[in-house]
Amino acid sequence: QLLYELEDPQRYLQPDVVADFSQVRFSDAGPDRVRVEGAGGSERPAQLKVTLGYRDGYIGEGQISYAGPGARARGELALEILRHRLARIGFPIIEQRAELIGANAMHGPLLGSAMEPYEVRVRLAVRTATRAQAERVGQEVEALYLNGPAGGGGVTQSVREVIAAASALIPREAVSTAVEILELP
């Protein structure tokens, strides 16, 4: 708990105590042992923390592969076309990630680009407000078969709803506790 969601070390809310971790000290207490001292606390809070799940849009994703000489250049052109087309239709983008898998998609420019890949996979993922907008992302990627760089293949499309989480405080009285014990045969 000393590292998890610790926004205010003097006032870490828990159901049974308001912990104060601001004076915590660690010391070696022997092999595989650590001594923790200095934590304090005060009476339990009047409010309880709750984590809420809520619908936060959709992610539409499309992928297409390019292989052979010039694969990276064709993949980069495909991404440029996709960005241009989405901007031209006034596509409402909340968040976007575009990458060339097989061309340092994981490490980006850190590894440089000295070696030309023989194949790349274009991936475009966009978070939008509606399912219909998310579906459009995959449709635009599929349109690259006829309206994009030569030799594209293996298009995939997917749409998934985003369930986000947020924390809030609610009055302790609003929560009721119940315990039910079930016996299994």
C-alpha positions in Angstrom: 0.0 0.0 0.0 3.0 2.3 0.3 3.2 2.5 -3.4 -0.3 2.0 -4.6 -2.4 5.2 -5.3 -0.5 7.1 -2.7 -1.5 10.7 -3.6 -1.2 12.2 -0.1 1.1 10.2 2.2 -0.2 12.0 5.3 -3.8 11.1 4.5 -4.2 7.7 2.8 -7.8 6.7 3.1 -8.7 3.1 4.1 -12.0 1.9 5.4 -10.8 1.5 9.0 -8.2 4.2 9.3 -6.7 7.3 7.7 -3.1 6.2 7.5 -0.1 8.6 7.7 2.9 7.2 5.8 4.8 10.5 5.7 7.3 9.4 8.4 7.9 5.8 7.3 11.4 4.5 7.4 12.8 1.2 6.1 15.8 -0.7 7.5 17.4 -4.0 7.1 16.2 -6.5 9.7 18.2 -9.5 8.6 18.2 -12.0 5.6 15.0 -11.5 3.7 13.5 -9.2 6.3 12.8 -5.5 6.2 11.8 -3.3 9.2 9.1 -0.7 8.5 8.7 2.1 11.2 7.0 5.4 11.5 3.5 4.9 10.2 0.7 6.5 12.0 -3.0 7.0 11.6 -6.2 8.6 12.8 -9.8 7.5 13.1 -11.6 6.0 10.1 -12.8 8.4 7.4 -16.4 9.5 7.1 -16.3 8.6 3.4 -15.3 5.4 1.6 -13.5 5.2 -1.7 -15.2 3.4 -4.5 -14.0 2.5 -7.9 -16.5 3.0 -10.7 -16.5 1.5 -14.1 -18.0 3.5 -16.9 -18.4 3.4 -20.7 -15.7 5.6 -22.3 -16.1 5.1 -26.0 -14.8 2.5 -28.5 -11.5 1.5 -30.0 -11.6 0.7 -33.7 -8.5 -1.0 -35.1 -7.4 -2.0 -38.6 -4.3 -3.7 -39.8 -2.8 -4.5 -43.2 0.5 -6.1 -44.2 3.1 -5.1 -46.9 6.0 -7.3 -47.9 8.9 -7.1 -50.3 11.2 -4.3 -51.4 9.9 -0.9 -50.1 7.7 -2.5 -47.5 8.5 0.2 -44.9 7.9 3.1 -47.4 4.5 1.5 -48.4 3.5 1.1 -44.8 4.4 4.7 -44.0 2.5 5.8 -47.0 -0.5 3.8 -45.9 -0.5 5.5 -42.5 -0.2 8.9 -44.1 -3.2 8.1 -46.3 -5.2 6.9 -43.3 -4.4 10.0 -41.3 -5.3 12.2 -44.2 -8.6 10.4 -44.9 -9.7 10.5 -41.3 -8.9 14.2 -41.1 -10.7 15.0 -44.3 -13.9 13.4 -43.2 -13.7 15.2 -39.9 -13.3 12.1 -38.0 -13.6 12.7 -34.2 -10.5 11.2 -32.6 -10.2 11.0 -28.8 -6.9 9.1 -28.9 -4.9 7.4 -31.6 -1.9 5.0 -32.1 -0.4 4.2 -35.4 2.6 1.9 -35.9 4.5 -0.2 -38.3 4.8 -3.6 -36.7 8.1 -5.2 -37.7 9.8 -1.8 -38.0 10.6 -0.9 -34.4 7.0 -0.6 -33.3 7.9 -1.5 -29.8 11.1 0.7 -29.4 10.4 3.4 -31.9 13.4 5.5 -32.8 15.6 4.2 -30.0 16.9 1.4 -32.1 17.3 3.5 -35.2 16.3 2.3 -38.7 19.5 1.1 -40.3 18.0 -2.2 -41.5 15.2 -2.2 -44.0 12.5 -4.7 -43.0 11.2 -7.1 -45.7 7.7 -6.9 -44.3 5.7 -4.6 -42.1 2.2 -4.7 -40.7 0.4 -1.3 -40.5 -1.7 -1.0 -37.3 -4.0 1.9 -36.7 -6.1 2.0 -33.4 -8.4 5.0 -32.7 -10.6 5.7 -29.7 -13.8 7.3 -30.6 -17.2 8.1 -29.0 -19.4 5.7 -31.0 -19.3 2.2 -32.3 -20.1 3.4 -35.8 -17.0 5.7 -35.7 -14.8 2.9 -34.5 -16.0 0.6 -37.3 -15.0 3.2 -39.8 -11.4 2.8 -38.8 -11.3 -0.8 -40.0 -13.2 0.1 -43.1 -10.7 2.8 -44.0 -7.8 0.3 -43.6 -9.7 -2.2 -45.8 -10.1 0.5 -48.5 -6.3 0.5 -48.8 -6.6 -2.7 -50.9 -7.8 -0.5 -53.8 -6.9 3.0 -52.7 -3.5 2.6 -51.1 0.0 1.4 -51.7 0.4 -1.7 -53.9 0.6 -5.2 -52.5 -1.3 -4.8 -49.3 -2.8 -7.9 -47.8 -4.2 -9.7 -44.7 -6.5 -6.9 -43.5 -8.1 -7.4 -40.1 -10.6 -5.2 -38.3 -11.9 -5.1 -34.7 -14.0 -2.9 -32.5 -14.2 -3.1 -28.8 -15.9 -1.0 -26.1 -13.8 0.8 -23.6 -14.7 0.4 -19.9 -12.7 3.0 -17.9 -12.3 3.3 -14.2 -12.5 6.3 -11.8 -12.4 6.6 -8.1 -14.7 8.7 -6.0 -15.7 9.1 -2.3 -19.2 8.3 -1.0 -20.7 8.7 2.4 -20.0 5.7 4.7 -23.8 5.5 5.5 -24.5 4.8 1.8 -22.8 1.4 2.1 -24.4 -1.6 3.7 -22.4 -4.7 4.6 -23.9 -8.2 4.3 -22.3 -11.6 4.7 -23.9 -14.7 3.3 -22.4 -18.2 3.8 -23.3 -20.8 1.2 -22.7 -24.5 1.7 -21.9 -26.5 -1.4 -23.0 -30.1 -1.7 
